[in-house]
Amino acid sequence: MRLFKAVKHLFKHYKFIMPTFLIGTVLFYGLTHFLPFLGTVLILPIHVGIAYVMLKASANKNNQVRLHVLEGFKKGVYGSNVGYLFLRQIAYLFPLFIGGFLFAFFRGFLSSFSLPYSVSVLNLVIFIIPSMVLSLMLSMVPYLLADYRFDQTKRSPIKASFYLMKGNYIKLLLIRAFFIPWLILQSTTVIYTLITYYERFIGETGLPLSYMPLIYLALPLVFFIFLPWYHMMHAELYVKNRHKLSNIPK
């Protein structure tokens, strides 16, 4: 199974992967916390560096330990990397924005408009589905940008990702389903940690200390094993289907 092949490659090249992965992840979370919109957009190419080390490891090559965090920031590709990664995020988040807006509009802004809660939830679910589909279709974009054999000046990585993912939606959906609990745990623990230390920094009462052991247990598991394993699974899927790039119509 590719789950075991991916974790095998992960630990075989662990020293090569983790410096870039950890520094890139910490920088991304930190800068997006302090610079919520502009910061997020400008540092999106960090994902290219992470994708690069994952691709190298999934190809099972002997790699020297060095940082590749700035791989996507190189002159000549930085602007296009930001553009493509930003379009990718906007594309799959847009249906959620629409669903959320409609939910808020009918539930809050029109106080005289009665809408059953079940209908509102159904509305959100309807918009989640296209968002999930677009997320699957665009999942290969960072790996295409990290692959030097792919010329983004001649072919769009957006279009190429659509092409590579044909016939692979169920595979990637099952992969993501396997990692869902850990992705949720990552989100909740990171948010909780930021809130807790922010409240302590400004001198107010922090959140209950009873949750701290969960953070100290969960964060190492998530960031040292499951998140890099999750990215490696995407890299494995890309490497397996890379041969299709030669057949993409121009």
C-alpha positions as CSV (number, residue, x, y, z in Angstrom):
1,M,0.0,0.0,0.0
2,R,1.2,3.5,-0.7
3,L,0.5,4.5,2.9
4,F,3.4,2.2,4.0
5,K,5.6,3.1,1.0
6,A,5.2,6.8,1.8
7,V,6.1,6.4,5.5
8,K,9.0,4.2,4.5
9,H,10.3,7.0,2.2
10,L,9.6,9.6,4.9
11,F,11.7,7.9,7.6
12,K,14.4,6.9,5.1
13,H,14.9,10.6,4.2
14,Y,13.7,12.0,7.5
15,K,16.9,14.1,8.1
16,F,16.6,15.6,4.6
17,I,12.9,16.4,4.8
18,M,12.3,17.7,8.3
19,P,14.5,20.8,8.4
20,T,12.7,22.3,5.4
21,F,9.3,21.0,6.5
22,L,9.5,22.2,10.1
23,I,11.0,25.6,9.4
24,G,8.6,26.2,6.5
25,T,5.6,25.1,8.6
26,V,6.6,27.3,11.6
27,L,7.2,30.3,9.3
28,F,3.9,29.9,7.5
29,Y,1.9,29.6,10.7
30,G,3.8,32.4,12.4
31,L,3.6,34.9,9.5
32,T,0.0,34.2,8.7
33,H,-0.9,34.7,12.3
34,F,0.8,38.2,12.4
35,L,0.0,39.2,8.8
36,P,-3.3,37.4,8.2
37,F,-4.0,38.2,4.5
38,L,-1.0,39.8,2.7
39,G,1.5,37.8,4.7
40,T,-0.3,34.6,3.8
41,V,-0.3,35.4,0.1
42,L,3.3,36.5,-0.1
43,I,4.7,33.4,1.6
44,L,2.6,30.8,-0.2
45,P,5.7,29.6,-2.1
46,I,6.9,28.1,1.2
47,H,4.6,25.2,0.1
48,V,6.8,24.8,-3.0
49,G,9.9,24.2,-0.9
50,I,8.0,21.6,1.2
51,A,6.7,19.9,-2.0
52,Y,10.3,19.9,-3.4
53,V,11.8,17.9,-0.5
54,M,8.8,15.5,-0.6
55,L,9.3,14.9,-4.3
56,K,13.0,14.3,-3.8
57,A,12.4,11.8,-1.0
58,S,9.5,10.0,-2.9
59,A,11.9,9.5,-5.8
60,N,14.0,7.6,-3.3
61,K,17.3,9.4,-4.1
62,N,20.2,9.9,-1.8
63,N,19.8,13.5,-0.7
64,Q,22.2,15.8,1.1
65,V,20.7,17.6,4.2
66,R,20.1,21.2,3.3
67,L,17.3,23.8,3.6
68,H,15.0,24.2,0.7
69,V,12.5,26.5,2.3
70,L,13.2,29.3,-0.2
71,E,13.0,27.0,-3.2
72,G,9.8,28.7,-4.4
73,F,11.1,32.2,-3.8
74,K,13.8,32.1,-6.6
75,K,14.0,34.9,-9.0
76,G,11.9,34.3,-12.1
77,V,9.4,32.0,-10.5
78,Y,8.4,33.7,-7.3
79,G,5.7,35.9,-8.8
80,S,4.1,33.1,-10.8
81,N,4.3,30.7,-7.8
82,V,2.4,33.3,-5.7
83,G,-0.1,33.7,-8.4
84,Y,-0.8,30.1,-9.1
85,L,-0.9,29.1,-5.4
86,F,-3.2,32.1,-4.6
87,L,-5.6,31.1,-7.5
88,R,-5.5,27.5,-6.1
89,Q,-6.6,28.7,-2.7
90,I,-9.3,31.1,-4.0
91,A,-10.7,28.5,-6.3
92,Y,-11.5,25.8,-3.7
93,L,-12.4,28.3,-0.9
94,F,-14.7,30.3,-3.1
95,P,-17.7,27.9,-2.8
96,L,-17.3,27.9,1.0
97,F,-17.3,31.7,0.9
98,I,-20.6,31.7,-1.0
99,G,-22.2,29.1,1.2
100,G,-21.1,30.9,4.4
101,F,-22.4,34.2,3.0
102,L,-25.8,32.8,2.2
103,F,-25.9,31.1,5.6
104,A,-25.1,34.4,7.4
105,F,-27.4,36.4,5.1
106,F,-30.5,34.2,5.7
107,R,-29.8,33.4,9.3
108,G,-28.7,36.8,10.6
109,F,-29.1,39.7,8.2
110,L,-32.7,39.0,7.4
111,S,-34.2,38.7,10.9
112,S,-37.7,38.6,9.5
113,F,-36.8,35.6,7.2
114,S,-37.4,32.3,8.9
115,L,-35.2,29.5,7.7
116,P,-35.0,26.1,9.3
117,Y,-31.6,25.3,10.7
118,S,-31.5,22.0,8.8
119,V,-31.9,23.9,5.5
120,S,-29.0,26.1,6.4
121,V,-26.8,23.2,7.2
122,L,-27.8,21.5,3.9
123,N,-26.9,24.7,2.1
124,L,-23.4,24.6,3.6
125,V,-23.0,20.9,2.8
126,I,-24.0,21.6,-0.8
127,F,-21.2,24.2,-1.1
128,I,-18.6,22.0,0.7
129,I,-18.9,19.4,-2.0
130,P,-17.6,21.5,-4.9
131,S,-15.0,22.9,-2.6
132,M,-13.7,19.4,-1.8
133,V,-13.8,18.5,-5.5
134,L,-11.8,21.6,-6.5
135,S,-9.3,20.9,-3.7
136,L,-8.7,17.4,-5.1
137,M,-8.4,18.7,-8.7
138,L,-5.8,21.4,-7.6
139,S,-3.9,19.2,-5.2
140,M,-0.9,18.7,-7.5
141,V,-0.2,22.4,-8.1
142,P,2.6,22.8,-5.4
143,Y,4.3,19.6,-6.7
144,L,4.1,20.8,-10.3
145,L,5.7,24.1,-9.3
146,A,8.4,22.2,-7.4
147,D,9.2,19.9,-10.3
148,Y,11.9,21.4,-12.4
149,R,11.0,19.1,-15.3
150,F,7.6,20.9,-15.5
151,D,7.9,24.2,-17.4
152,Q,5.2,26.5,-16.0
153,T,5.9,29.1,-18.7
154,K,4.6,26.7,-21.3
155,R,1.8,24.9,-19.4
156,S,-0.4,26.0,-16.7
157,P,0.0,24.0,-13.4
158,I,-3.7,24.5,-12.8
159,K,-4.6,22.7,-16.0
160,A,-1.9,20.1,-15.5
161,S,-3.2,19.3,-12.0
162,F,-6.7,18.8,-13.4
163,Y,-5.1,16.4,-15.9
164,L,-3.0,14.5,-13.5
165,M,-5.9,14.0,-11.1
166,K,-8.1,12.3,-13.6
167,G,-8.9,8.8,-12.3
168,N,-7.2,9.6,-8.9
169,Y,-10.0,11.4,-7.0
170,I,-11.1,8.4,-5.0
171,K,-7.5,7.5,-4.1
172,L,-6.7,11.0,-2.8
173,L,-10.1,11.2,-1.1
174,L,-9.3,8.0,0.8
175,I,-5.9,9.3,1.7
176,R,-7.3,12.5,3.1
177,A,-10.0,10.6,5.0
178,F,-7.3,8.6,6.7
179,F,-5.6,11.8,7.9
180,I,-8.7,13.8,8.8
181,P,-8.5,13.2,12.6
182,W,-4.9,14.4,12.6
183,L,-5.6,17.4,10.4
184,I,-8.4,18.4,12.8
185,L,-6.2,17.9,15.8
186,Q,-3.5,20.0,14.2
187,S,-5.9,22.9,13.6
188,T,-7.4,22.8,17.0
189,T,-4.2,22.5,18.9
190,V,-2.4,25.2,16.9
191,I,-5.3,27.6,17.5
192,Y,-5.5,26.7,21.2
193,T,-1.8,27.2,21.6
194,L,-1.9,30.6,19.9
195,I,-4.8,31.8,22.0
196,T,-3.3,30.5,25.3
197,Y,0.1,32.1,24.9
198,Y,-1.5,35.3,23.5
199,E,-3.7,35.6,26.6
200,R,-0.7,35.0,28.9
201,F,1.4,37.5,27.0
202,I,-1.1,40.3,27.5
203,G,-1.5,39.4,31.2
204,E,-5.0,38.0,31.2
205,T,-6.2,34.6,32.3
206,G,-5.2,31.8,29.9
207,L,-7.4,28.9,28.8
208,P,-7.7,25.9,31.1
209,L,-4.4,24.3,31.8
210,S,-6.1,20.9,31.7
211,Y,-5.8,21.0,27.9
212,M,-2.0,21.6,27.9
213,P,-1.1,17.9,28.0
214,L,-3.1,17.3,24.9
215,I,-1.2,20.0,23.1
216,Y,2.2,18.7,24.2
217,L,1.2,15.2,23.1
218,A,-0.6,16.1,19.9
219,L,1.7,18.7,18.4
220,P,4.8,16.5,18.2
221,L,2.8,13.6,16.7
222,V,1.1,15.8,14.2
223,F,4.1,17.9,13.1
224,F,6.8,15.2,13.3
225,I,4.9,12.3,11.8
226,F,1.4,12.7,10.4
227,L,1.7,16.1,8.6
228,P,4.9,15.2,6.8
229,W,3.4,11.7,6.1
230,Y,0.3,13.5,4.6
231,H,2.4,15.6,2.3
232,M,4.5,12.6,1.3
233,M,1.3,10.7,0.3
234,H,0.6,13.6,-2.1
235,A,4.1,13.5,-3.5
236,E,3.9,9.7,-4.0
237,L,0.7,10.2,-6.0
238,Y,2.4,12.9,-8.1
239,V,5.4,10.8,-8.8
240,K,3.2,7.8,-9.8
241,N,1.3,10.0,-12.3
242,R,4.1,12.3,-13.5
243,H,4.5,10.3,-16.8
244,K,1.1,11.8,-17.8
245,L,2.7,15.2,-18.2
246,S,4.0,14.4,-21.6
247,N,0.5,13.8,-22.8
248,I,-1.0,17.1,-21.6
249,P,-2.3,19.0,-24.7
250,K,-0.7,22.4,-25.0
